[in-house]
Amino acid sequence: MTDKMTTDVTATLPPIRFWPALDLTAVDFDPVLAELMREGPVTRIALPNGEGWAWLVTRYDDVRAVTNDTRFSRKAVMGRPVTRLAPHFIPVAGAVGFADPPDHTRLRRSVTTAFTARGVERVRAKSQELLDGLVDELLRDGPSADLTERILAPFPIAVICELMGVPPRDQERMHSWTDRILSSSYGAEVSERAKDEMLAYFTDLVRERRDSTSEDVVGLLGAAVGRGELTEEEAVGLALLIQIGGEAVTNNSGQMFYLLLTRPALRERLVAEPELRSQAIDELIRYIPHRSAVGLSRIATEDVEVRGVRIREGDAVYVSYLAANRDPDVFPDPERIDFDRSPNPHVSFGHGPHYCVGGILAKMESELLVSTLLDRLPGLRLAVPPSEVPWRRGALIRGPEALPVTW
């Protein structure tokens, strides 16, 4: 991560590039990010909200190094108006996303069993049952339909609520809160109110589950609070982030199906070679631009050199997983979707201590969606020209607003 030559930070700082909130469509790669990648491995950015500027790291090896380096702190971001995309500050005090080891390790340990391969397998059969029920209804009603509304939105909501231990009657409320939290179009006040309401909901649920012996996430959190291993604030903050993250599958799968339905050769290969689907989904996850701009920042706790650039103590730093996934030194011909790409060490679920706790779950859901829809709706196709597919506006996570299909 350190080069021999160190940039004189007072004399040759790269210019600050303003990165606007772009409403991009389809799977177009962010043109600002593409420019920043060409300009150098370490650049400076200013985003539409917050204050000041931050470093941006884009090369694969550097992204992995920064995210695994304890000198870059998530906890130090709390309370600081770091430049950011969202108009509101999503994390709450005690949240695992803004904790550092050893607290971060302790927090994640409380829910690890729910997200191991064994834990995810526990909900696979139920997830398949839920998905089959949605597809049964879709086929019964007949073509055409909005795939997002009928399948891609309700399925991940049902799965994450099942894993969390949220009753089915509250799923729609969860979806509404998440939509407002993850959008910049409603404004900071609406987003903050949605976050407060979700926090209040999980506070009540965690309190109810303090003597729980269940294996769902809220049960595990409630029991950990009851044993004194977590504070209530920590448990509730962790529940909120996991619940929100669970709905990312809606947007990711929307982009996947847009690709499969607009590039027939890809779809036809997965129909003909079902054994290839798991590997192909990894490649689709690598390729899709699943978020807008960048996610969560870190603060350097001491001077650190990255590619010869000295990042000073107190500086804010972002990494781009999207850029890392297009690094040609790691992914030859990165702009091409290659289902035979192996190995495929993408970082779409992050890296280091903050690797997405729900990564295995998201992959399982994507596999079920692709296999079930390709097998049960062999004639699935877009009902409108690709240019008429509407995409979410003002969203932190990119995806189609609707995906009109017929079969």
Salt bridges, closest charged atoms under 4 A:
ASP23 OD2 - ARG393 NH2 3.52
GLU35 OE1 - ARG17 NH2 2.70
GLU39 OE2 - ARG17 NH1 2.19
ASP62 OD2 - ARG307 NE 2.59
ASP69 OD2 - ARG71 NH2 2.81
ASP103 OD1 - ARG106 NH2 3.33
GLU121 OE2 - ARG124 NE 2.85
GLU129 OE2 - LYS126 NZ 3.99
ASP132 OD1 - ARG376 NH1 3.55
ASP136 OD1 - ARG376 NH2 2.57
ASP141 OD2 - ARG150 NH2 2.82
ASP170 OD1 - ARG173 NH2 3.00
ASP179 OD1 - ARG392 NH2 3.19
GLU189 OE2 - ARG193 NH1 3.83
GLU192 OE1 - LYS195 NZ 3.46
GLU215 OE1 - ARG122 NE 3.54
ASP216 OD1 - ARG209 NH1 3.30
GLU229 OE2 - ARG227 NE 2.88
GLU232 OE1 - ARG207 NE 2.86
GLU232 OE1 - ARG210 NH2 2.92
GLU234 OE2 - ARG106 NH2 2.79
GLU247 OE1 - HIS175 ND1 2.73
GLU273 OE2 - ARG269 NE 2.90
ASP282 OD1 - HIS346 NE2 3.03
ASP282 OD2 - LYS363 NZ 3.18
GLU283 OE1 - ARG286 NE 2.87
GLU283 OE2 - ARG341 NE 3.10
ASP303 OD2 - ARG312 NH1 3.18
ASP333 OD2 - ARG336 NE 2.94
GLU335 OE1 - ARG326 NH1 2.59
ASP338 OD2 - ARG336 NH2 3.41
ASP340 OD1 - ARG269 NH2 2.90
GLU367 OE1 - ARG124 NH2 3.77
GLU367 OE2 - LYS363 NZ 3.51
ASP375 OD1 - ARG277 NH2 2.99
